[in-house]
Amino acid sequence: MQRTLRTVSASAQAPRAPANKATDAAALRAIAQAAVEVELFTIPLYMTAMYSIHGMHQITGSGNSFYQGRLWPGPATTANPTTPNEKAFNIVFSVFIQEMLHLQLAANMATTINMNGAAPVFTSAALMNQTTHAWTCYGPNLTVIPHIIDLKDTVNQQQVKVNIGGLTREQLQLFLVIEQPDHIARADIQPGKVGKYFPKVPFANWQAGQPVPMFGTIGWMYQCYFDYLNLKYSDGTTLWEDVFYEGGQQNDEFNSFAGADHPMREFMGFEASVAQTYPDIAFAQMGLMMDAITDQGEGSTLVEKLRAAKVAGLQATQPQHQADVVALKSDYPSYSDTGVLEPSADATARGENDVHDHYECFQEIAASYVDHVVLWPAWLKQHGPWTAADLKTTGYKVNPQIPSPDDVAGALNLLAKPQPPGGPDYYKLLSQTSVGSIAGVTTVLDDFWSAQAQAQSPVPFPFPSMSGSGDRMAVCWAIFGKAPDLSLGLDPPKAGVLYHSCQGIDYNATGGNIGKNSCAEVTVFHTCRGSNGCHAQGGCGFVQLTSGGGNCSSVMSTATAKATRTYGDPHRCTPPEGPNLSIGGCNPFAGPAYSAPGDNKCATFGGCAVPISASQVFPRSGNMQLFKFVQVSGKWTSQELTGQTIDFAVGENVHDIAWKAYFQVMQPNGTPPPPPAPTPLRLAFPPST
């Protein structure tokens, strides 16, 4: 069995009195929670910088030509990067994905040693306001990297601020401090402040409930984590024996096998979840996970590197901690805008850059690209207003189901235009949209890693929400030339209120005013796509089976790659293979019923991408079961309308179908009027992928 190359620090090697065991267990669990918070802290930070890079992307998929020749604001990975923008984006993307991996590893380790396998907290007050989801760990005057270091205590980094922003030289300096190795961090701390950092295990005079000491580097945090795991006592027992819990929730989005959607494990050299059957195996895997995190991040498993890096003078990530390129190609294929298989852009971005640790990656950007990268503020200043030509390629093909490039360009310009006093504050709105999108991730993760919540109702990983969050950030950069303000929180939804899902779709309308509201309220903006905790707020192309469970995006968009490739083929008259996929055959509307967008059965039954993008179309055909909502004991409950369904076809506009479904529920004997012209926000948002 593979073993960690780490060694236990000298301070943690001597046996301790058994009376310290409870305090030691509390310290270990506090470090586990701190690790989750540190890894989560980096994700919006790196995502915001990544999407500050000017670039455009297409919406593609296997056999999908809905958006042929269309472009949307926001960069994407490139299979053959040639420009500074493309190379820099690929590098930051590789770091960003590994941070999500590190978050998963930290969470899986936490449930292995937490009391009764309790889930770690992803909505911690250390990072955000737990009521409004506003991020409080970033700000123009903040200097503390949570749990790691106060930059005011350094010699050379006192002017660096812990705030979100574009991929500038100043921001790269922050990123380098976050990922820096121990020896660099130690040399930069003011002599009189060294005692605040790099604590020895066991922590001196520490009591349960107190904050953990500041670690100085991420690498030292994991060394302290490892040291506590290895504590022994004079009665012959160990802390590991006391804290190990064999029933902790384990989740794996990287090394799991998910059929044609994710056919290969990405990392062959280490496990991404803890096998909790045998304590000795679990213990070994915990150490190996820590090795992977620190080797990929600051480039240090506290041992000598095995090989030299491509860049002279830099270190390289050990081969066992790099993703397998063949697996990446299989797991993340790319397609042209006509649905033809192409070289994998994600595999290129990660394969070329995973050989470097994060510190090296940011060094490379600082040395070679940052002075040449074009960010959105510079592009907007030089280019001026958006035009239709910016939003299409030479292969553009008109699709009457979606707004034209002229319509989208007009919306982008309108949103950017200064509004009169009392007018809409579109920057605030888009900022809150980003906050809501990220909250659609963090709030779900609290349940995703809870064995109790999973037992009550399976909760899938909200990976599509991460993409939705990126879309929102990219649109904000492309319109205003600045990052969204993540400190702008959202008012919590009021209890007992049934919020409307999108433009014109409002179940609370009375007095003949149905279909009149402008759009969904920002308090329920989200992109959770199947994992949300909303109620009657949903509605994008990824409608959900009425039986519930699963993730909307996987059920409707790419339930399996084979189903996506074969569905709708007039020469194919047998259902696609796989569970819940019997809607194929010669009749495009045959099979199980799905819940309708806008009036779906939410809270694990569906809902996503509020508000609905005006360009969202259905990737497949099907039949929806309609529902109405009634109050029972003060709570809104969905009630199936027996025998009332509505068909939707491949490529049909989602809001149009939602509009029809809404009127069929609200006025079953009436004829729905034409849907309203889409709002600028709905025009600007790209369709979900």
N, C-alpha and C positions, 0 to 999 in steps of 0.2 A: 504494500500500500504506500502510495506517495506521501511523503512527509514534508512539512514546512521547513524551509531553510532558516527560519528565524531562531533566535536563541532567547531564552528568558533573561531579562535584565538582572544584574547582580542583586539589586534591592529586593527582588521578588523571589529569590531562591530559598531564603531561610524559612523553615517551618514557623507558622504563627500559632498563637493560642487559639483554640477552638471558639473562644468567646467572641472573637472578631468576625466569625463567619457571616453573621447576619449583615453587619455593616459592609463587609467585602462584597456580598451578593448585591446589596443595594448600589454600591459603587460600580460594579460590573454592569448592572442594568442601566444605570445612568449614562455610562459610556456608550452602551448600545443605542440608547435613544439619541445621544449627542451625535453619533455617527450617522444616523438617519437624517437628522437635521442638517448636518454639514453637507451631505450628499445632495439633499433636496435644495439647499441654499444655492448651489452652483447652477441648477438647471434653468430657472428663469434668467439668471445672469448671463449665461452663455447663449441661451436662445435669443435674447434681445440683441446681443452683439451680432449673432449670426445673421439675423434678418435685417440688420442695418445695411448690409451689403446690397448694392443695387443689382437687380436681376429679375428675370421673368421666368415663369414656369408654365408648363402645360398640364392639363388634366387628362391622364391617359389610363388605359387598362386593356387587358387582354380582349381582343375583338371589339374594342370600344372606339368608335369614331364620332361620338356625339360632339366633341369639342375640337374637331379637326381644324387646325390652323389658328386656334384661339390661344391667347396668352393672358396670364394674370400676374399682377405684381407680386414679387417675392422670388428670391433665388431658390435654386434646387441643386442637388448633387449633379455632377457631370462625369460621364464615363471617359471623356478625353479632355481633361481640363487644360486650357492653354493660356487663359488670361489670369491676371492677378486676382480678379474677383472670383473666378471659378476655383482657383487653387486654394485661396483663403477660405472660401465657403466649405470646400471639401474637408479641409483640416479641422475647422471648428465643428463641423457636423460629426466627424469621427469622435472628437472629444465629448460632444453632447450625448451621443449614443452610449458611450462608455460610462458617462455619469448616471444615465438611467440604469445601466447594468449595476453600477456600484450601489445605487439606491436599492435595487432588488436584493443584492447580496447582503447589505446591511440589515434590511428588513427580515430576510430569512434567518440570519444569525440571531437577531433580536428575539424572534418567537421561539428559538431553540433554548434560550436561557431565561426568558421572562417568566415571572410567576404564572403558573398554569398556562403558559404559552400566550400570554396577553399580547395583543397587537401593538406595535409601535405607533406613535402618534404622528401623522403627516400634516396635521393642522395645528402644530405647536405654537404657543404664544411666543416662543423664542424667535419665530420667523414672521408671524402674521397675526392680525387681529382675528380671533377665533369666531367673532360674530359677523364681521363684514368681509372677511377674507382679504382685506388690504394688507399688503406686504410692508412690514415695519422694519425689516432688517436692511433695507436699502434706503439711501437718502443722500442728498448733495453734501451733507455735513457729517455723515456717519463714517467712523473709522474702524469699527470692530467687525472682524470676520468671526461669525458666531463660533464660540468654543475654541477658537484658534489663537487669535492675536489682536491686540489693539495697535493699529499702525502708528499711533502717537508715541508708542514705546520703541519705535525703530529709529535707526540713524538716518536711513536714506529714503524711507517711504512715508514720511509724515504728511506729505501733501497729497497722498493717494486717498481717494474717497471710495467708500463701499457703496456704490450706486450702480444702477443699470445704465447702459448707454451704448453708443455705437462702437464699432471695431476701430478705435483710435489707439494711438501710441499710449495715451494716458490710461485707457481701459486695459490694454494689454499688460501694463505694469501691475494693475490689480490682479489680473489673472495669473501672472507669474508669481506674485506673492502667495496666492491661494495654493498653488501647486509646487512651491519651492521645496527642495530637499532640506533636510535638517541642518547640514553644515552651513548652508547659505543663510538660513533663518537665524541660527545661533549667532553668526558673525555680525548680523545687522541689528540685534537688540541692544539698546542702550545698556551700558554696564550696570547701572543701578536698578534696572528693570528685569534683569535675567531671572531673578528669583520667582517672578510671577509665572514663568513658563517652564515647560519640559519637566512636569512633576514626576517624582519617583513613585513607584507602586510598592506597597500600599500608600495611598494618599495620607499625608500627615494631618492628623486632627480633623479628618473629614467625618461628617455625620450624615446619615440618611436624610434626604430632603434638601440638602445643600446643593448648590450648583457644582458641577465638576470643575476642577481647575482649568485654566486656559492651557492648551497643549503646545502652542508654539508652531506646530505644523500638523497637517493631516496625518503624515507618516507617524509622528510620535503619538497621536491619538490612538492609532491602531496598535502601536507597540504597547501602550498602556492596557489596551483591551486584551491583547495577547498575554501580557504579564498577569493580569487578574485571572484569566482563565487557568493559569498554571499554578495558582497559589496552593500551597500544601499546609497542613496543620500538624501540630505535635502529636495528635492522637492517631496519626496515620491516614486521616481522611483528606479529601481535596475539595476545593470549591466547585470544581466541575461536577463532582458526584452530587453535590447539593443543588446545583442550579439546572442541570440538564433536564429538559422536558421533552419527552418523546412524541407529544401530540401537538406541537406547534405548527401553525399553518405555514405551508411552504408553497411558493409560487415561482414559476419559471417561464419567462417569455423569451429566453435566449437559447437554452439548450433543450427545450421541449420539442416533441414531435407533434405536429398538428396537421397531418395529412399533406395535401398538395399546397396548402398555404404556407407551411413552414416545415419542409420535409427533412431538414438536416439540423443537427445541433451546431451552434456557431463556434463554440469554444471546446476543442477536443482535449485541451490540457488541464482543465479543472471543472469541477461541478459548480453549477450556479444555484443549487439548492442543497439543503442538508439532509442526508439520509439519517433518519432519527431512530433506526431500529437498534443499532449497536452503539453504545456511548463512545467507544474508542474510535469508531469510524467517523462519527459526527464530530468528535473533537479534532481529528486530523483534517477534516474538510473545513472546519472553521478557520484553522490556521492557513490553509491553502487559499481560501477566499480572501483573507487579509493580504496575503502575498500578491494576489492578482490586483486588488484595489490599489495598493501602494506602488506596485511595479508599473501599472498602467498610468497612474496619476503622477506622482513625483519622481517616478523612476527609481524607487528604492525598496527592496525587500530586506534591507539592512545586510545584504551580502554583495560580494563583488559581481559585477555584470558578466554575463557569459560571452558577449560578443560586442564588437564595436558597432556604432551606428553608421548610417549612410552619411550623415553630416559630420565632418571632422571635428573631434573634440567633444562630441555629445555622446550620451549613453543611449542604449536601445532597450525596448521592452523585451523581456525574455520570450522565446518562441512559444512556450506553453501558455502564455497569457495573451497571445494574439489570436484574433478571430481567423477561422479557416476560410480562405477566399472562395474555394469551391462551394462551401456551404452558403456563404453570403450570396453568391450568384444564384443558387437554387432557391434560397429563401426570399430574396429581394430582387426579382427580375424587373427589367424596365421594358416599356412598350412605347412604340411611336404613337403619334396622335391618330393613326388609323388602326391601332390595335395590334401592330406587328411586333414580335419579340425583338428586343435590341440588347446590346451589352448592358450589364447591370451597372447603373451609375452609383448606387449605394455601395456595391462591392468594391468598386474602384476607390471611392472616397475612404472607406474604412480599411481596405486592404493595403493601400499605399501609405496610410498614416498610422495604422495601429502598431507599426514597428517602432514608433517614437512614443515616449511617454508624454503626458500633457504638458509638462514643463518645457520639453523640447519642442512640442508643436507650437506653443505660443512664442518660443524663442525664434522659431523659423518664420512665423508670420512677422514678428517684429524686425527681423533681419532682412527679409526678402520681399515682403508684400505690403505692409501697412502703409507705406508712403505712396503706393501705386494703386491701391484699391479705391474704387469709386463708391462712396456711400450715398445713400438716398438724398441727404441734404444737398450735396454737391451736384448730383444729377438733376434734381428739381430746379436748382438755381440756374443751371446752364440750359436746361431743356425748355423750361416754361410749362404751360398747361399740357395736360394729357390730350392726346389725339387718338383717333381710331387706329391709325397706323401703328401706334405703340402696342396695340393689343391684338395683333394678328400677324401671321406669317404669310409668305408668298403662297402657301398651300391652303389658305383660308377657304372654308366651305360654309356657306350660309346654312344655319340651322334655325328655322322659324320658331322652334320651341323655346329658344332662349334669347335674351336681349342681344342686340347687335353691339359690335365694338364701339360704335358711336354713342349708344346709350350708356355703356359702362364708362367711357371716357368722360361723358357729361356728368355722370354721378360722382366720379373721382374729383372733378374740378369743382363741383358744387359743394362737396363736403369740405374741400380745402378753402373755400371762399370765406372771408370774414363775415360773420353774421351780425345783423343789427342788434342793438340792445334788446334783451328779452328773447332773442332768437335761440335756436338750438345750439348747444355747445357740443359740436361733433367730436372735438378732441377728447373731452371728458367722456362722451359716450363710448368712443372706441377704446379708451383706456379702461373703462369699466367692463367693456366687452372682453378685453384680454384678462382682466382679473376674474371675471366669471368663468372664462374658459379654463383657466388654470385651477380655479376652485372645483370645476367639474372633474379634475384629476385628483386633487389632494383629498377631497371629501370622500371620493370613491375608494381611494387607497386605504383609508381608515377601516373600511369594511372588507376590502380585498384581502388584507392580511389578518382578518379576524376569523378564527375558526368557528366561533359562535355565529357570526353573521353569515358565513358561507354555509353553515349547516341549515340555517333558516331559509335562505334563498341564495342560490349560487350567484356570485358577483364576478363578472369577467374583468380583466385588466382594461382600463380605459385608454389603451394605447392610441386609438383614433383621436381621442381628445387632445393628445399631445400635438398631433398634426393640426387640429383645429385651432389650438392656441397659437401655433406658428403662423397660420393664415391670418389670424387677427392682428398679431404683431406686425407682420409684413405689410398689411394694408395700412396700418397706422403710420409706419415709416414712409410708405409710398405716397401718402396723402399729405402728411404734415412735416415730413422730414425729421421726425424726432421719435424717441421711444415712447411707448404708452406709459402713463403714470400709474404704476402698480400700487401706489399708496392711496389711490382713490377706491375706497371700498364700496360694497353694495349693501343697501338696506336689506336686511333679511326678509324673506317672504313672510307675509302676515298669515298667521294660523287661520285656517278655515276659508281662505280666499282661493278661488279657482282662477288662476291667471291665464290670460289668453296666450295663444302660442305664436301667433304671427299676424301679419297685416290683414285686417278685416275679420280675423277668426277669434271671436270672443264669446264665450258661453254665458257671460254675465249680462249680455246685452238684453235690454227690455224695451218695450214701447216701440217696437218696429225699427230699432236702431241697429239691427244686426249688420255686420259687415262694414262698420263705419270706422273702427279704430285704426290708427295709423300703423302701429306695429306693436310687437311684444314689449312689455316693460323690461327695462334693463336689469331689474332684480332677478329675472329668470333667464337671462341670456346664458347659454351654455352650449357646449359642443360634446356632450358626453356620449352620445350615440350608443344607447343600450344599457348604460350603467348608471343612469342618472337617478336621482331621488325625487324627480319632479312628479307632477300630477297633471296630466292634460296640457302640458306645455310643448309637447314634442312636435316633430314633423320635419323630416328630410327624406331623401330617397330610400333610406335604409329602414323600411318598415319591418315590423317584427311579427313573427308568428303569434297568433292569439293565445297559444298555449304558454307563452312566456319563456323566460330563461334565455341565456345566451346573449350574444352581442349583436346588435342590429347590423353593424357593418359586416360582420362575418356571415350573417344569415342571408342578407340580400345582395351584397355587392360582390363578395368573393367567397361564398360559402365553401366552395372548393374551386381550385383553378380549372379543373376539368368541367365542372358545371357551368362556369362562366364562359368557357370556350364553346361548349356545345349547345347551351340553351338558346332557343329561338331558331335553331337550324330547321328549315322546313323539311329537310330530308330525314330528320331525326324524329321518330314518333314513339320513343320510349323515354320514361322519366330519367333525369340525371341520377347518378348513383349517390348514395349517402343518406343519412338520417335527415328528415325534415326537408328533403329536396325532391318531393314527388310532384312538383308543379310543372314538370316538363311535358313532353309528348306533343301531339299535333294541336291540341287546344291550348293556346298561350295563357288562358285564364283558369285552367283546371288546377285542382289541388287544394291544399289547406288554405284557410283564410288568414289574412294578415290584418293587423290593426292599422287603422287609417292614420295618415299623418295629420296632426292637429287635434284629433280626438282619440288618440291611441290609449292603450292601457299602459301607463308608465310605471315607474318604480320597478325596474327589471323587465318590463314588457316593451319598452321602446322609448321613443323620444330622442331627438337630437337636434343639433345645429339650429337653435333658436337665435335669431330669426332665420327663416328659410331663404337660402340664396335664390335670387331670381333665375339663376342659371342651373339650378338643380333639376336633374331629370332622373327618371327611374332607370336603373341598369337592367332590369328584367321586368317581365310581365307577371301579373298575379291578380288576386281577388282579395279585397279588403272586407272584413267584417266591421260594421259600424257600431259605435257605442254612443250612449248619452251619459251624462254625469248627474247624479242625484245626491243630495245631502242625506246622510244617515248618521244620526246622533252627532250632528255638527261637523261631520267629515264628508268630503266629496268621495263618492264611490262610482266606479264605472259600471254601467249596466248595458249588457249586450242587447241590441235591437234585433230581435229574432227575425230572420229572413231578409234582413236589409244589408246588402253588400254593394260594393262598387268595384268595377274593374279598372286596372291601370295597365298601360302598355309600355313596352320598352321605348325609352326616349321621350316619354310624355312628361310634361312639366309638372313638378311635384306640387307647387303651390296651386296650380290649376285644379289638380285632383283634390288637394286639401280643401279648396274652396267649394268644390262640388259636394264633397263629403259633409262639410260643415252645414251647407244649406239643406242637404237631405236630412240631416238630423234636426236642424232648427225649424225648417219649413218643409216637412215631408211631402206636402201636396203642392208646393210652389215650384216655380222655375227660377233657378239661380241666375242673377244678373251676371254680366261679365265681371271678371275679377278686377280689382283696382290696379292702376298702373303701379309698378313696384316702387318702393321708396328708394332714395339714393343709397341707403345702407345696404339694402337687399341687392341692389345692382352691383355695389362695390365688392361684396363678399364673393369669393370664388366658391364653386360647388364643392361639396364634400367628396372625398375620394375613397 
